[in-house]
Amino acid sequence: MTAAQSPLEAELAVLLVEALNLEVAPAEIVPTAPLYGEGLGLDSIDILEVALEVSRKYGFQLRSDDERNQQIFESLRTLAAHVAEHRSAA
């Protein structure tokens, strides 16, 4: 049984797949699965690319020196929660 994606999680899943040319369908990304390691298998370079794309699309900076990055990028769900909290109204 897998958790369903929220609309924002689905949007971010598409962003992840397109930005990183992942060979997985966006709908197949489990929102609570780890982005690093055994989940999607992303590495630090992938996370930097995702941070850049999120910054462009949602109008706020994800800083590489933010001590919360491990929590922010823990899963699709935690990334979506951070985006929802910080994106600009524009």
C-alpha positions in Angstrom: 0.0 0.0 0.0 1.4 3.4 -1.0 0.5 6.9 0.1 -1.2 9.0 -2.5 0.5 12.1 -3.7 -1.0 15.5 -3.0 -1.4 17.9 -5.9 1.8 19.7 -4.8 3.7 16.4 -4.4 2.6 15.4 -7.9 3.8 18.7 -9.3 7.2 18.3 -7.5 7.4 14.6 -8.7 7.1 15.9 -12.3 9.8 18.5 -11.6 12.1 15.8 -10.1 11.7 13.4 -13.0 12.1 16.2 -15.7 15.0 18.0 -14.0 17.0 14.8 -13.3 15.8 12.7 -16.3 14.8 9.9 -14.0 13.6 6.7 -15.5 10.5 6.5 -13.2 7.0 7.9 -13.8 6.2 10.8 -11.5 3.1 9.0 -10.2 5.3 6.1 -9.1 7.3 8.2 -6.6 6.1 7.3 -3.1 5.7 10.6 -1.2 7.2 9.1 2.0 10.1 7.2 0.4 13.6 8.6 0.9 15.0 10.8 -1.9 18.5 9.8 -1.0 19.9 6.3 -1.1 17.5 3.4 -1.2 14.5 5.5 -2.2 15.0 7.4 -5.5 18.7 7.1 -5.1 19.5 10.8 -5.5 22.9 12.2 -4.6 24.1 15.6 -3.5 24.5 16.9 -7.1 20.9 15.8 -7.9 19.6 17.6 -4.8 21.5 20.8 -5.9 19.7 20.6 -9.3 16.3 20.0 -7.6 17.0 23.0 -5.3 17.8 25.2 -8.3 14.6 24.1 -10.1 12.4 24.6 -7.0 13.9 28.1 -6.6 13.1 29.0 -10.2 9.6 27.6 -10.1 8.4 28.7 -6.6 10.4 31.9 -6.1 12.4 31.2 -3.0 16.0 30.1 -2.3 16.9 26.7 -0.9 20.4 27.4 0.5 23.1 24.7 0.5 24.2 25.8 4.0 20.7 25.4 5.5 21.1 23.0 8.4 17.5 21.7 7.7 18.4 20.4 4.2 18.5 16.8 5.4 14.9 17.1 6.7 13.7 19.2 3.7 15.0 16.7 1.2 14.1 13.6 3.3 11.2 12.7 1.0 8.8 14.1 -1.6 6.4 14.8 1.2 8.9 16.8 3.3 10.0 18.8 0.2 6.4 19.6 -0.6 5.7 20.8 2.9 8.7 23.1 2.8 7.7 24.4 -0.7 4.1 25.0 0.5 5.4 27.0 3.5 7.9 29.1 1.6 6.8 29.7 -1.9 5.9 33.2 -3.0 2.4 34.2 -3.7 3.4 35.2 -7.3 
